[in-house]
Amino acid sequence: MKDLLEVMRGRRSVLRFKADPIPEGDLEKILEAGRWAPSYANAQPWKFVVVRDPERRRALGALVERILVFRPGRVALAALGLGDAPVVIAVAVDPVRDPLHHLEAGAAATQNMALMAHALGYASFWAGVAGRREVEREVKRLLGLPRSWRVVALLPVGKPAYEPEPGQRLPLSEIVVQEGLP
Ligand SMILES: Cc1cc2nc3c(=O)[nH]c(=O)nc-3n(C[C@H](O)[C@H](O)[C@H](O)COP(=O)(O)O)c2cc1C
């Protein structure tokens, strides 16, 4: 098992996947990582919808194809391989179970699952859904989720079809301030 910081640094958004299936034991570990995310008052307001059906995956893929791809120095529309991943996990949350912090809870679970997937040798990327209400509505319709729920992310998981470029982050000196802004 890799060191935690190594896993965090090494995880990259990978947009294309091989079709190789994910063994059930690995998928369960990824979902288990989501289960252990923190949530406000331990409300655990989430459902992780595991989508394997190829038609449904492709329909989800078509919805998020409109999503912008952010790469260093550019933003472009790209055809994403979400529909090709053997499994797509939709992270949904029920605001009734936690009216205050359901989105953050879903985000924590999404990141836990992305990290576990990477630690197990799989690729994923976080397709943001909560910020796009029309896409979100369509995702809920497709997956039969209540309209009152929110969908935080779609997380395709599979073996990477290419080697991603190294990650880039701002240096700590630019993002850490001591005690407060002057
Ligand atoms: C809330 C959120 C929404 C995102 N939405 C998209 C998206 O719509 N399309 C996309 O290609 N990547 C999306 N990403 C992935 C980011 O673009 C990616 O994490 C970022 O560029 C850093 O690259 P890395 O994940 O390889 O380190 C999203 C990530 C987060 C956390």
The ligand as an SDF file (V2000), in Angstrom:
LIG
                    3D

 31 33  0  0  0  0  0  0  0  0999 V2000
  -15.7540   19.9660   -7.8120 C   0  0  0  0  0  0  0  0  0  0  0  0
  -14.9600   19.4940   -8.9880 C   0  0  0  0  0  0  0  0  0  0  0  0
  -15.5260   19.5360  -10.2520 C   0  0  0  0  0  0  0  0  0  0  0  0
  -14.8110   19.0740  -11.3540 C   0  0  0  0  0  0  0  0  0  0  0  0
  -15.4120   19.0940  -12.5680 N   0  0  0  0  0  0  0  0  0  0  0  0
  -14.7200   18.6890  -13.6480 C   0  0  0  0  0  0  0  0  0  0  0  0
  -15.2930   18.7380  -14.9280 C   0  0  0  0  0  0  0  0  0  0  0  0
  -16.4250   19.1700  -15.0720 O   0  0  0  0  0  0  0  0  0  0  0  0
  -14.5670   18.3280  -15.9870 N   0  0  0  0  0  0  0  0  0  0  0  0
  -13.2940   17.8500  -15.8430 C   0  0  0  0  0  0  0  0  0  0  0  0
  -12.6750   17.4870  -16.8480 O   0  0  0  0  0  0  0  0  0  0  0  0
  -12.7120   17.7820  -14.6400 N   0  0  0  0  0  0  0  0  0  0  0  0
  -13.3910   18.2000  -13.5380 C   0  0  0  0  0  0  0  0  0  0  0  0
  -12.8030   18.1290  -12.3110 N   0  0  0  0  0  0  0  0  0  0  0  0
  -11.4100   17.6530  -12.2150 C   0  0  0  0  0  0  0  0  0  0  0  0
  -10.4620   18.8510  -12.1580 C   0  0  0  0  0  0  0  0  0  0  0  0
  -10.4040   19.5130  -13.3980 O   0  0  0  0  0  0  0  0  0  0  0  0
   -9.0790   18.3410  -11.7550 C   0  0  0  0  0  0  0  0  0  0  0  0
   -9.1740   17.7270  -10.4940 O   0  0  0  0  0  0  0  0  0  0  0  0
   -8.0610   19.4760  -11.6750 C   0  0  0  0  0  0  0  0  0  0  0  0
   -7.8160   20.0210  -12.9450 O   0  0  0  0  0  0  0  0  0  0  0  0
   -6.7210   18.9940  -11.1160 C   0  0  0  0  0  0  0  0  0  0  0  0
   -6.2120   17.9280  -11.9010 O   0  0  0  0  0  0  0  0  0  0  0  0
   -5.8940   16.5150  -11.2210 P   0  0  0  0  0  0  0  0  0  0  0  0
   -7.2030   15.9750  -10.6930 O   0  0  0  0  0  0  0  0  0  0  0  0
   -5.3240   15.6860  -12.3210 O   0  0  0  0  0  0  0  0  0  0  0  0
   -4.9150   16.7730  -10.1230 O   0  0  0  0  0  0  0  0  0  0  0  0
  -13.4890   18.5880  -11.1970 C   0  0  0  0  0  0  0  0  0  0  0  0
  -12.9340   18.5200   -9.9200 C   0  0  0  0  0  0  0  0  0  0  0  0
  -13.6520   18.9580   -8.8340 C   0  0  0  0  0  0  0  0  0  0  0  0
  -13.0460   18.8480   -7.4470 C   0  0  0  0  0  0  0  0  0  0  0  0
  1  2  1  0
  2  3  1  0
  2 30  2  0
  3  4  2  0
  4  5  1  0
  4 28  1  0
  5  6  2  0
  6  7  1  0
  6 13  1  0
  7  8  2  0
  7  9  1  0
  9 10  1  0
 10 11  2  0
 10 12  1  0
 12 13  2  0
 13 14  1  0
 14 15  1  0
 14 28  1  0
 15 16  1  0
 16 17  1  0
 16 18  1  0
 18 19  1  0
 18 20  1  0
 20 21  1  0
 20 22  1  0
 22 23  1  0
 23 24  1  0
 24 25  2  0
 24 26  1  0
 24 27  1  0
 28 29  2  0
 29 30  1  0
 30 31  1  0
M  END
$$$$
